[in-house]
Amino acid sequence: MATPQQILHDVFGYASFRGAQQAIVEHVVAGGDALVLMPTGGGKSLCYQIPTLLRPGVGIVVSPLIALMQDQVDALKQLGVSAAFLNSSLDADAAREVYRQINRGELKLLYVAPERLMTEGFLELLERLDEENGIGLFAIDEAHCVSQWGHDFRPEYRALTVLHERFPSVPRIALTATADAPTRREIVERLSLEQAQQFVSSFDRPNIRYRVALKNNARQQLLAFLETEHPNDAGIVYCLSRKKVEETAAWLKEQGWDALPYHAGLDASTRNRNQTRFLREEGVVMVATVAFGMGIDKPNVRFVAHLDLPKSMEGYYQETGRAGRDGLPANAWMAYGLGDVVSMRQMLLSGDAPEERKRVELQKLDALLGFCESTECRHQTILRYFGEEYPGDCAQCDNCLEPVDTWDATEAARMALSCVYRTGQRFGVAHLIDVLLGKATPKVEQFNHQQLSTFGIGNALAQAQWSSVYRQLVAAGYINVDMEAYGGLKLAEAARPVLKGLQEVWLRRDADPVKRRAQRGERGAKSRESFAGANDDPLWQALKAKRMELAREQGVPPYVIFHDSTLLEIHNRKPQTLDEMAQIGGVGQAKLAKYGDAFLRVVEDAANGMV
């Protein structure tokens, strides 16, 4: 009988397991249940694919993601593994053919949507399958969908306990890339995984460089980021509203970028067409709401940019985690301002969710605001949120690369808080700053605020500095945004000791945006150098062209042929024989037989100056 190590090498083309992969595989092969928490790009799919290949019977993978099913099945077929999927994208004839394959025992892996799985007819088919050919395992992907507090809640996931009830001897493995401690407990409870062994990998994504920019003409900031760091790269730009998605995509297209919109309001054919182009072409920028991305398996997304604040740290972590799944350098860039805080709070509080859920969501938003305003290492802040410690600084994020100056803002904070109080705790930031700067605007005069003791006391700071003070006081919890007063500011309990002179307040000093832009450009060049100079090398371009040619011939995304990391290793090691090609990570026996000679010819042509 083959070993997990042999399957890893011969089928998937990798020399060794990463992290907890081997322990998970061996546990499930032996028949144990498992809950696997592993970051995006950490290799979760191998944790159920290899046990399925080693156990008798078919492996059933429950996934809510139609696009991901298609990609996974395409990739498995490239590896010589018999796999299929059942979901609403199949027509009746195609679905019948999959059922025939199931009944004939021809499949090793079957991906199925939870709605299809939960039908009585399908459960009865599984029972027959279990009696005749056997079920190797159940894999429940995106297991956080079971949590009512999660950002991807899917009610049908709650019914998946039926798998344990009707097939008690079949091992189950639940997998997710995003789950804080409460969500983890809920997954265990809802899926009856109390006896399952938990495997929690580090949530760190060391190849991602996190940066938060103070919003100041966000479109131009985005354009500068793309031009200096990501020309010709694939990436995702997230916006909060459908309207902003379409306007931003159209504007980027005018600037010469291959940008496409994606949101739930587009018709299905447009969404599918745009998603297919993003997956199957190089250098496409997808501008999207959060409707796009969950389960997108494109490994060479080089950047994720946010033009609006996400809802939570979990949302931010999952969305940025779509960058750099191949382990190569990637950027997570976000433009953020106080307006984001106001609009996001407005959206959360105006929804139909029960009060308890709104409180939870506001707490999650507050944690994200703390991340935005933090002067500490971004990797540290993210991991601390997920209950994990990070040793030292990352030397990768903006705060580590450009340590942030802080200043004793105690007196400024007392002025800002006092102005909120004396104006009646119902005005927005612009009006409060006018009062502090002593501007007799019509609104100030209308409310007679030029008579207040705080009128004109803040002339030592400029308008932009006061805006920064208020933004940080909101993020730190000294001030609340009152949505019933249309975004007016109210004092929080935490403001009391500051006003009484019992507590100091230290704030970050916002950097000069011009200086930051120059530094970003320098770092972008260094980031591109991390690809070993490949981008400008004719061999690299020829390898990518060959991959695209083969992908188009077979109607699959280029990364299904080889990941960028595999191409980069071919580029750097320049194999000359099939034996040498077999040592490249990601080149298993099936791909070696299919593509080995073609890529060896590209390397040979480059050596002879023919590319």
Summary of the structure (lengths in Angstrom):
residues: 611
radius of gyration: 26.7
end to end distance: 44.8
largest distance: 87.0
contacts: 2017
relative contact order: 0.09
helix: 50%
strand: 13%
